[in-house]
Amino acid sequence: MQDNPNQWPHRIGILGVGLLGGSAALALRRRCPQTEFAGLTRSETTAKRLVEAGIVDRASQSVEEVCRDCDAVIVAAPVDRIASLVVRAAEITGPDCLITDVGSTKAKIVNAIADHPQDETKFVGAHPIAGSEKTGAEHATADLMDDKLIILTPSPRTPPEQLQRAVNFWELTGGMIKQMSAQEHDTHLASVSHVPHLVSALVAKLPAHDARPLVGSGWQDITRVAAGDPEMWTAICQENREAIIHELERFSTELDQLRQLIGRPDSDQLKAWLAEAKQLKHQSM
């Protein structure tokens, strides 16, 4: 049965109202003004602040309270906690509830939920390619996902109607939908997100103490994402360890080749290498 976009979803639960969870709520409010939003929080003080900011209508420290009677649930917790929260939400919600997430790793999450076949039919993994080095609901914005790619990673056992419900749901945030397997997602994200973050962190650590007063805008640009939450990024690295190590090995090989080019007296090959990198950068914009 096709969901009526004017009537669905009536109630959305958000397990983790940070930057992405809060931004998803604000984005959905634009298209679903009658929808009620409930958020999971760690304290009454945070709950009050989220309600006053208009991100959620009510907040609770109880997963059961947040998920009860929901048509959709977004799990926006750290990646190492997503699978367990999906299973808890699936046990509380009705049979037609959509459960999705915003995690930047996917394979371990999807595989863990596959151990719970009844819960798996409710879940469609998602990863909005949107965000910031900043964290917390205070940085959430309604337009964070506008025209951004949102990757869906259904499992082979995802019911077609649930996948379509997930497509409809995420389109309401203003994002553009792309589907791929969880393993394919993790392989690609290791190269375009996870390793670049680690390289940014490495560059941030590179300057000697006496050199730090000399850093300029280039260094600031390269190291911007190094300001991300260390706890969150530790979890991401642990969840996607194999793909990240593989990409780091590729990086090491490329770095060795670059060192050799710089060491040669003939600069033509180095210039060609830099020109190729510039071209690839422009093609990705």
N, C-alpha and C positions, 0 to 999 in steps of 0.2 A: 504494500500500500504506500503510495507516495505521500510524504509529509507535506502538509500545507504550510508554506513559509510564513503565512500570516498568523498561524496558530501555534507554531512550533519553533523553538522550544519554550515551554511555559516557565520552566525553572532550571537554572544551571548552577551546579556546584563547582567550586574551584578549590582544589586541594593544593594550596600553596599560592598565596596572593602576593607574589613578588613582581618583578619587572614584566615578565611575560604573562603570568597569570592575570595580573592587574590590567595590562594592556589589552589582553584578549577580552576581558570583561568590558572595558570601556569601548572597544571596537564593536562588540556585539550589541551594546546598548544603543548604538546609533541606528541599527537595523531592527532591533527587537526592544522597543521602548517599554513594552508591557511585561517583558520577562523579568522574573525575580532572580536575583543573584545571591548565593550564599557562599561564604568563604571560610576556609579553615585557617585559624590563626593560633599563635602560641600564647597570647595573653589577652586579657580584657582591654588593656590599654591599646594594643594594636587593633583589636576588633572595633573599638570606638573610633579610632582614627580612619580606618577603612570605610566605615559607614559614613562618617562626616565628609570624607572626600568623594563620596558618591560612587565608589568602585564596586561595593557590594551593598545589598539591602540589609543583610544581617550576617553576622559572623559568629563562629563557635570554635571551641577547641576540640570538638567531637566530630570525628569523621561521619559517624552515624547521623548526627544532626544535620550536617551539611548535605549529605547525599540523599537523605530521605525524600522520596517523591520527585526526584530530579528526572528530567528528560535527557539531560546531558551532563557529563562530569568531565572537567579538564583537570588532569593531574599535572601540576606544575612544580613538583618537588625536585630535589637533586636526583640525578639519574640512577643512583644506587638505591633509591627508595621508591622509584616509580612502580615497579612490578608489584610490590607488596601492597601499595595503596590501590592499584587497579583491582587486585583481587578482593580487597576489603570493600571497595566501592561496588564491585559486581555483586557481592553477597547482599548488599543493602538495597540496591536499586531494582526496578522492575525489568521484565524481560526485554523490553524495547528500548531501554536506556542506551544511549551512546556514551561510551567511555573512551576518552582520547587523552593525549598528553602533549608536552612541548619539548621532550628530551632531545638533546643533541647527539645521543647514541641510541641505537635501536635494536641490534641483534640480540644482546643479552636480555633486554626487556621482553621482546617478542618471544624468545625461547622460554623464558621463565613463566610467562603467562600461558604458554602452550601446555604446561603441565596441569592446567586447570581448564579442561575443554569447555565446560559450561560458561566460564567467565570469558574465555577467549572469543566467543561469538559476539560479545558486546564491545570488544576493544578494537580500535583502529589507531595504530601508532601515528603520530604526527610530529613534525619538526618545522616550526616557522623559522625561516632563515632571516631572522630579524633580531635585533638586540643591541646591546651596548656594553661597554666595560662597567657601566654603573649597574647597581643592583637595588632591589627594593621597590615596593609599590609606589613610593614617593616619586619615582622616575617614570612611572607608567604613563603612556599616552594613547589616545584613541586611534592615532594614525600610524602607530609603530609598524603594523603589518600591511598597510596599504601598498598594493602593487609588489609586495614581497613574495618570494617563493615559499610555499608551504608544502613540504614533502609528506606524503602519506605512505605508510609501509604496512599494508594489509598482509596478513598471513594467508597461506593457501586455503585455510579453512574459514576465512572471513566471509560471512553471508553477503551476497551482492547488495541486498537492500541496506545492510549496515554500512557498507562501503559508500554507497550513494548518499546515505544520511551524513556520513563524515564529510564528503565532498560539499554537500549543501551547507553544512555547519561552518566549515572553515572558510567557505566563500563569503559568508556573512561578515567575516572580519576584514574583508577587503583584500585578502591575499589571493595569489595565483597558485593553483593546485598542480602538483606533479606526483606521480606514483612510481615507486620502485620497491625492490625487496629490501628488507632490513639490512642484509649483508652488503648489498650494493651501496646503500646509504652510508654505512659505516666506513666502507672502503673509500668512497669519495670524500666524506667529511674529514677523514684523517688527513687528506692532502690539501683541502681548501680551507680548513678551519683549525683542526686540532694541532697539527704540526706548525702551521703559521703562528698560532698562539704561543707555542713553546719557543719558537725561534724569536718571537717578539720579547719574551721573557729573558731569553739568553742575551739579546742585544741590550736589554735594560741593565743586565748585570755586567756587561762588558767594560764600560769606561772605568779607568782607574779613578780614585778619589779626586786627584788633582785635575782630572779632565772634566769632571761633571759640571763645573761652572761654565764650560764652553759649549754645552749641548744646544742645538738649535732646533728649528721647526722640523727638519728631516728626521732627527732622532725622536722628537716628540711624536711624529706621525707613525713611525715604525713601531714604537713601543706603546702606543695608545692601549691596545688590547691587553698588554701585560698588567694593566691595572685591574683586571678581572678578579673575581673572588677565588682565592687559592683553594678553598675547600671544594667549591664547585668544580674547578678544573682538575683537581686531584681525582675526584670521582669519575670525571669524563675519561681521564687517562687510564684509570683502572678498568673501566667498562669497555674501552676500545683499545686495549693494550696491544693486541697482535697487529692490527692495522696501523696503529701509530708507530710501532717499532719498524714495521716494513717501510713506511714512508720516511722515517728517520734514516734508515739505511740508504734509501735512494738519495736523500738529502746529503748524506755523508759522501756518497759517490760523486754527486754533482759538485760538492764543495772541493773535493780533491781535484776534479778536472779544472775548476775555476782557479785553484791555486797554481796549477801547472800553466794555465794560460797567462796569468799575471807574471809568472817567472820567466816567460820567454821574451827575448829582446824584440821580436816582431810583434807589433801591437794589432795587426789586422784581425787575427782570430778573436782577440779579446773584444775588439770593436764590433765584430759580427755577433759575438755572444750577447753583448749588451743590446745591440739592435734587435736581435730576436726576442729578448726579454721585453723590450719596449713594445714590440709589435703584439706579443701575446697579452700584455697588460691592456692595450687598447682594444683588442678583440674581446676581452672579458667584460668590458664596460657596457 
